[in-house]
Structure formats: structure tokens, C-alpha cells
């Protein structure tokens, strides 16, 4: 069944009208409905969507629960929830929960993906049995709605769809396998590609979830919605990915020796602000420099920071050629490390990254050097001095992290 799409939309009001119409026959009085939504590290008009979904479903279904797909992100605070869902989000007829990947009692095992099958899915890059665990709510409810913005993504190609199951509300097993598989393939190869081995792995895991579900896949351009699809999760995601490819990928004819990638406030840790590197790595010239400018950012990661400080940021081959030393580190952490550092080589004990990554953040200089990244004082960096210099090989990108930049002639790697 082809997904339904709203007509050309230019405003959030157009979007909410479409959602209201799409949900007219969704759910029934006997059903507990689960709505899986992103956290505030994705751009989406969530207060308006939360309001229209509650308005349409809360009085019709037996129970309505929202589950925030945190993956391994830190739980949102009460103040952050007020901004994300809207000041009036607390309702007696609606439950809002946040996924907790660390709580085994909140997870259920669905089965596993055999090593031989993973080897086929990954093109021989991985061969291991992967247990598939997910938040219990995903199998205890009667029906699921996945609300998912679709952007180019460094691990899977395009975000959204069943990625909101794995790793959005899953345990760590699929998370580690998918992130490491994406790292093995590398960000410049995966990012902005629709059909990837990682997407195949996610879909294989999602096939183990028995609960009926539909997807509401959105395409944003900055803070403006430009398209929405409702229907079968895969079909809605596929249509949105096609639109996102034409909306959220910027093509350039030449690379830049210096890129100033400015992180928006929604990235409160380097774990998410790394997207400012992922989305721009392909257009940085060999030997060039990418500066992540985020004076508001003071943390590597409250969840994984201790492990990242232990291993630092390195290229993929740095880990692969010293696997005995690093095999005990969660592979999602190693994947993040390689994605931020970018592609490069490790030969005869010498690491040569293709790009120099510099942090102009609130992370102290000493710590930047300890984790193997460059440092620049954010107070002394004035973005206006970099602007209007593209002909000189300097690119400035405000609110970086969701728009992917690529070269017409190749990956830039």
C-alpha cells in the first residue's frame, strides 16, 4: 500500500491538518496505543504534533502512551520536556515515558539474528549472533505509531522508520552492531545513501516485533516542514527518504580547506554535536580542517564520556589494527570515535587522519588534546571573519548537523 502524503505544505498548520486527517481511523476503543517520538536532538514541530495526536487519539483509544526514543541519550529534564512537548503536555489521559536502555527490566528479548545471516546482510564485514532486545512497551501495547523525521544519517544512511525501534527504544546489542557496521563502511560512504547494509540489519531486527504499527515520516528543511507521509512504516520512510535526499543534501563542486561547522543549542554534548563533522566531512579537502564551533557545549557525553576519554578519537583502522586492545570497548563508542575523527590510515604505528578536527567549545584545551582532537578558544573565534570566503576555500555552516554536504564528483574521502 502506498503511503498517503499531504499536499505541498509550507506551514506547521498544514502538517497538523494532515496528521489529524491521517489519524481519523487509527486506533480503537479497545487498544493501548504507543506513539514513539524523537527527543529534542532532532528538528521537528513536536509541541504541535503532540497536541494534534493527543487531540485525535486520547479520547478514542483505551490508553495512549508516548515513548521518547532516546537510544542511549541522557533522559530529558522536566524543563526540556516542557520545551519539547509544549508547556501543557501533562495530561491525565496520556502517559509519557522515556526509554531507558540501561534498565533490563524494561526490555524484552525477541530472538536473535544468526551470525550467518548477519554475515550476508553486512557483506561479510560482521559475523556474529546478535540478540534482539526492545522496550517492553513495544510488544505489550496493541498498536504503535512511529513519528519520525527523516534526515541523512551517518550510521544508517537516512534516519527514521524502524530506526526508532533499533536503536531508538532497544537494548545495546543491535545498537552496537549497527553503529560498528556503519563505522566499518565509513560515514562518507553511508551518509545520505538510502539502501545500506545497516538499514537491512535494522529491518531484519524490526521483523521480529509482532505489534501492528504505522509510520508518520516527516521531512524538514530547517525548522519548516516540507513533506509528510503516513502508512506502512517502511513505505512512509522510503517516500520521505526520497524527498529528504532532494531537500537535505547540499551538492558542491569543490572541497574546502577550512569548514566552520556551527552546532545548534540542541546538541548539548559532543556525542550529538559530532553530527557537525559527519554532515560536512565529505566536502573537507584532504589535509583540511573542520572546526566544531559550540561555545555552549561543555561535555563529551554524560553517558559514554568516561569510555571516550579512555580511548580518545581515532580513525577506524587505528582500532581495527589494534583490536585485541580495544575489543572490550562498546562498539557504539568506537563507532562514534571514528565518525568524529573521520577516515584515515594507521600504518607502522602512525595514524594519519584525512581531516583535522578542532573543537571550539567549552571543553577545556587539555581534555581536547587528551582525547586526540584539536582545540581553539571559542571566545577568540569570530564566525564573521570566516563568512563570504567560499571562493577562498572556507565554508561556514550555521546550525550544522542535519544538512549533508557532498561533492558532485565523489565522497570527499
NUZADREN-150650 format. One record per residue (C-alpha): x, y, z; residue in three letters. Coordinates in pm, whole numbers, plus 50000, padded with zeros to 5 digits. Layout:
N
XYZALA/...
***
This chain:
413
500005000050000UNK/501395033649903UNK/501615058550190UNK/499405088850190UNK/501125122450159UNK/499975156850247UNK/499885180849958UNK/502545207549925UNK/502965220850277UNK/504555253050381UNK/503495256750742UNK/503185236251058UNK/499435241651036UNK/499395223350701UNK/501265194850867UNK/498965191851168UNK/495895192250941UNK/497385162850750UNK/498195143851068UNK/494705149751209UNK/493145136550889UNK/495525106650869UNK/494705095051222UNK/490915095251179UNK/490775057351161UNK/493895049351363UNK/493305030651689UNK/490125018251856UNK/488465019852200UNK/489904985952297UNK/493514994352212UNK/496505006552406UNK/498375027952151UNK/502065035952179UNK/503445066551998UNK/507225065951960UNK/508695100551915UNK/512185116151891UNK/513905135652167UNK/514895171952124UNK/518105164651930UNK/516025162751611UNK/514285192451450UNK/510555186451441UNK/507495207051547UNK/506865183451836UNK/504545205352050UNK/502095208851762UNK/502345172051671UNK/501925161352032UNK/498825183252059UNK/497135170251743UNK/497945133751821UNK/496545137152172UNK/493505155452042UNK/492765128351789UNK/493615096951990UNK/493375103052366UNK/489585101352382UNK/489265073352126UNK/491675046552246UNK/491755027152573UNK/495175040852667UNK/497625064552496UNK/501335063352577UNK/504185083352426UNK/507675068452440UNK/510655090952371UNK/513225072152163UNK/516365082452347UNK/518645054552227UNK/521475059952473UNK/520965097652501UNK/520535111752855UNK/516925114152977UNK/515305147652919UNK/514725170653216UNK/511325184653309UNK/512295218353159UNK/513445201852837UNK/510205182452815UNK/508225214752856UNK/510005229152553UNK/509935197052352UNK/506275187652402UNK/504795221252492UNK/504045236452830UNK/500695218452861UNK/501975183652781UNK/500985168553118UNK/497535153353077UNK/495605128753296UNK/494625108152991UNK/498155104852844UNK/501325087952970UNK/504775100052862UNK/507785077452918UNK/511445079452825UNK/513315048852701UNK/515935035852943UNK/518435013552766UNK/520195005653097UNK/517154990353270UNK/516984953053189UNK/513544950153350UNK/512194974053088UNK/513504953252796UNK/512334920952638UNK/514264897452412UNK/512564889752082UNK/515064864951946UNK/518364868351765UNK/519894873151423UNK/522184843751342UNK/525834850251260UNK/525444835950910UNK/522574859650834UNK/524454889750968UNK/527404880050751UNK/525134880750446UNK/523464913550547UNK/526814930650613UNK/528574918350303UNK/530994898450515UNK/532004927250742UNK/530434911851055UNK/529724875951152UNK/528214872051497UNK/524924863151657UNK/523044894551761UNK/520434892352039UNK/517474914951965UNK/516014932952267UNK/513494961252276UNK/511504981952523UNK/508714960352664UNK/506084985652569UNK/506674977652202UNK/505184942852249UNK/502774949552536UNK/500644975352353UNK/498104968352080UNK/499284992851814UNK/502245015951750UNK/502645048951569UNK/506245058651490UNK/506655096151443UNK/509985100951267UNK/511745129651093UNK/513975116750812UNK/517445131850766UNK/520695119450612UNK/522415098550877UNK/525995087450939UNK/525225052151059UNK/522235040450858UNK/522115063750553UNK/518835081050633UNK/517295082750979UNK/513705074551063UNK/511455044651010UNK/512345014051211UNK/515495031051335UNK/513115043951603UNK/512915007551719UNK/516614999851679UNK/518395017051844UNK/515705042251944UNK/513965020252202UNK/516194989652204UNK/518884973552414UNK/522554977052334UNK/523144946352119UNK/521644958851792UNK/522884993851873UNK/526484982051893UNK/526234960651581UNK/524574987251365UNK/526885015251473UNK/530024994751426UNK/528864982351086UNK/528305018450981UNK/531775027351106UNK/533354998750913UNK/531705011050594UNK/532585047250697UNK/530485078550721UNK/531305093250375UNK/530105061150210UNK/526955056050421UNK/525655091250485UNK/522825100450251UNK/522575065850092UNK/519065051450106UNK/519755014150092UNK/522635003650315UNK/523654971650496UNK/522864989150824UNK/519294996350713UNK/518974959650615UNK/520114949250963UNK/517604972651128UNK/514764959650912UNK/515724923750994UNK/515514931451366UNK/512234950451321UNK/510674919751156UNK/510824903051499UNK/508484929151652UNK/504954914351630UNK/502944945751709UNK/500944962351426UNK/502304996851350UNK/502235025751111UNK/504665053851047UNK/504375091351020UNK/507565101650839UNK/508335138850812UNK/510775158650605UNK/512045191450742UNK/514085219050584UNK/515505237950876UNK/512535244151103UNK/509975242050823UNK/508085210150732UNK/508135203050360UNK/506565168450342UNK/504845141150542UNK/503885105150470UNK/501575082350666UNK/501115044950627UNK/503185013350640UNK/506385022050829UNK/508745011450551UNK/506715027450273UNK/506325060450457UNK/510025060950543UNK/511055052550186UNK/508995080750037UNK/510315105250298UNK/513915094450236UNK/513495102149866UNK/512185136849947UNK/514855142450212UNK/517565133649960UNK/516405162549745UNK/515875185650041UNK/518645178950292UNK/521675171850075UNK/523695201549952UNK/525895194249650UNK/529135212949597UNK/531595212649309UNK/534755218049511UNK/536045209649857UNK/537165234450126UNK/540405236350319UNK/538565250750621UNK/534995244050736UNK/533425261751032UNK/530585239151145UNK/528395257151398UNK/526455234751636UNK/522895244851731UNK/521895245552101UNK/520025212452071UNK/523395194852068UNK/524365196552433UNK/527185170852420UNK/529855160952171UNK/528095127452129UNK/525395145551929UNK/527395175951815UNK/529635151551629UNK/526985154251357UNK/528615187551272UNK/531555166851147UNK/529575138150998UNK/527485160150771UNK/530465180350643UNK/533335155650627UNK/532715148250257UNK/533445184150149UNK/536605189750355UNK/539695187850136UNK/542455162750206UNK/544585177650482UNK/541895203250558UNK/540435214350889UNK/536925212251031UNK/536105233351336UNK/533115224151552UNK/532035257451699UNK/529845252652007UNK/530665275952298UNK/527595262552483UNK/528915226852484UNK/530905215452790UNK/530525177452788UNK/531775148852576UNK/528885126352685UNK/527275121153025UNK/526515085552919UNK/529685074652740UNK/532185101752831UNK/534305080153061UNK/534835054652785UNK/535545080852521UNK/538165096452749UNK/539675061952782UNK/540045055252407UNK/540095090152255UNK/539085098551898UNK/540715078251623UNK/540285065551270UNK/538665031951203UNK/541965014851116UNK/543555026151443UNK/541105003251622UNK/540984975051366UNK/544764970751364UNK/544874970251744UNK/541684950551801UNK/542994930052091UNK/543494962552279UNK/540074977752207UNK/537704948452155UNK/536304952152508UNK/535034987552445UNK/531354990052337UNK/531414992951962UNK/528925021651954UNK/531575041652142UNK/534285031151896UNK/531965039951608UNK/531345074751748UNK/535085079151789UNK/535805070351427UNK/532965091451293UNK/534165122751472UNK/537815117051375UNK/536915108451017UNK/538525085050770UNK/542265079750764UNK/545035054150788UNK/547085036751055UNK/550365022550928UNK/553505012751119UNK/552075027451439UNK/551365061451279UNK/547825074651248UNK/547095098450962UNK/543535112250963UNK/542425127950637UNK/540945158250817UNK/541995177551127UNK/539055181251367UNK/539215210751606UNK/536855218051895UNK/535975254151967UNK/533715245352258UNK/533535247452635UNK/535575215252661UNK/538975225352807UNK/542075225552588UNK/543855199152798UNK/540945175052761UNK/540705181152386UNK/544335170752347UNK/543835140652577UNK/541045127652352UNK/543145133952038UNK/541255163851897UNK/542435199151827UNK/541455229252033UNK/540635265551957UNK/539485291252210UNK/535805297652124UNK/535995332852265UNK/538705342552017UNK/536885327051722UNK/534635351551539UNK/532465334351277UNK/532015366851084UNK/535705365450995UNK/535105332650810UNK/531985342950621UNK/531755350350249UNK/535035332550179UNK/533925302249982UNK/535955312649679UNK/538985311949910UNK/538185276550025UNK/536415284950353UNK/532885273050427UNK/530705284650718UNK/527635263850806UNK/525245277751073UNK/523035252751256UNK/525025223551121UNK/524195187151181UNK/521125179050973UNK/522015190850622UNK/524505167950449UNK/527145183550222UNK/528575162149944UNK/530775166949639UNK/529245160949300UNK/532375142649188UNK/532645118749484UNK/532595113749858UNK/535445136949951UNK/537185108250128UNK/
***
